[in-house]
Amino acid sequence: MAVGYTNDIAFYREIMTRGVSEYILAPVQPNAVVAAVSELYGKTTSSKLGQVYAFIGAKGGSGSSTVAHNVAWSMARRSNLDVIIADMDLPFGTAALDFDVDGGPGIAEALQDPRRIDEVLLDRLLTQCGDHLSLLAAPATLDRSYDLDEGTVARLIEVAQGSVPFLVLDMPRQWTAWTKNTLNLVDEVIITATPDLASLKVTKTIIDSLKRARPSDPPPKIVLNQVGMPKRPEIKPKAFAEAVQLEPDACIPFDAHLFGTAANNGQMVAEVSPRAAAAKSFAGLAEMLTSRHPIKGSKRTRFSLGALFERLRT
C-alpha cells in the first residue's frame, strides 16, 4: 500500500503494475489507513502476489540460462513451494533440454493472444520438472518470428504471479521494448557475467539503466560465472565489484566436466554432484532470493491492528 500526493491516473496505473495493492491520496487520517489495510486483508478472493525473478546474461555464453535453471530447481527443493520457470528465449531456448523434458506447446501458445491467458491455460501449458517445479518451455524453432508485445508478457507475468509463489524468467540477451519493460516489472533482476572486460562493461550498462528505471527498487544481483578458467586472464571479483559498484552475490567456479555432464544428461548440477562448490552457490542464491518468504509449515506473522495504531501515533 502506498500514500502519496500525486493525483494522476497514469501514475496510479504504473504503481499498480509494480505490485502496489492500494494507493491513498495524502494527507490521510490514521483511521483511513486502518480501513484501507483492513479492506485489503479482508479480501479473501484477492489473487496471490508471487515474486518474479528475471535472469539475464551480460553477454553471450555467460551461462545465465544455466544459472537460472539451477537456481529455480534449488528454490523448489529448498522452499517446498511451487516455482515456474519460463523460457523467454523463444527461438533458441534450452530449458526443456536442460531438464530433459518434452516442452510441448509451452510459452508460445500462451503468448499468441493475451486475452486467453488465464490460470487454466497456464496450468495446461506447464510441464512438470519434478516436485514443485514446472516449466513454460520455449518452442525453440525458427519457422516464425517472435516479435512480442510488452503488454502480452506483462499479462503472462500477472497470471503466473496469481498462481505460484515464485516465477523465474530466463531472459534472452536482447534489448527490445518487451525485454526492457519486463526487467522494470520484476521484483529482482539477476545479471550473470563472466570475469572479463566486455562482460564488465555490459554489466555496468545494465545496472545504470535499471537504476534510472527502478530508483526505488533494490539493485540487481550479480553472479560471476566461470571463475578460474585455466589459462584465461580474468578480472578479479574485487576489481569487478569496484568497477560496477556492486558486490557479486555469487562466484561460480569453472568446472567444464561437471557442467558438461549435467547438460548432456539433462540434469541439474546438484543432481550430478551435490557437494560441488557450484551446487552450493546455486543453493545459496536460492536461499537469498526466497529467505523472506515463509517455508511451508512454518508459522506466519499475524497482522495486528493494535500494532498499526501504535505506529501511527509515533
C-alpha angles and dihedrals in degrees: 000000000000135000120201148145099239111107101189130124094215090054090047092052092047095054090045090058089052092061103269110146099194136014122201123193113234142268093057135173121234093243090055090055091049091049092050093048092046090051091051093050091044094059101100091175095054114121121252116254109224125192120254124209123189119201116198133170124235089219141353113291095022091123099241093146092051090050092047094050095047094046092048090050090050092047091055093046098045100041100035086220127123118270129187120200114199118200102216095178091093101180099037108020118144103188094110090053093047091053094038094234137127103249097200118194090334123159097349093071092047091055097048094086121009091201090066095052110110138131093274094054092043092053091049093053097048121105118208114237097178138301111348094348124107132174134218096200127209117238090233093202132122100213091108140020120254108219101162126198113229091226091057093055091045089054091051090052091049093053093045090050089057092050108046138019094238134036120184117197116203097205125202119237098252134106111228134141092265093046092051093045092048093052089051092051102049127091096232135016118205117196118200113205137171120226098259136103099256092051091047092052094051092044090055090048092052092046092052092048092050092048090057095044097039106032094157097042127088116269117261120273117245125219117190106206134191092023115176100024108174117257093001118121108232141193107240116243091244092053091044090053092049092051096050094032092232130099115235111252091209139010112206113203119228111255112162095181096049097046093040092052092048092049095047093047096045091242138128120250093250090055090056097040116002093185096050117121091240092054090052091049092053091048090050092052091049091051092047092053097045103032095101091058123082116254115232110278095019122123116263124219111251122231113246123200089192091059090048091052089050092052093048091053092055 
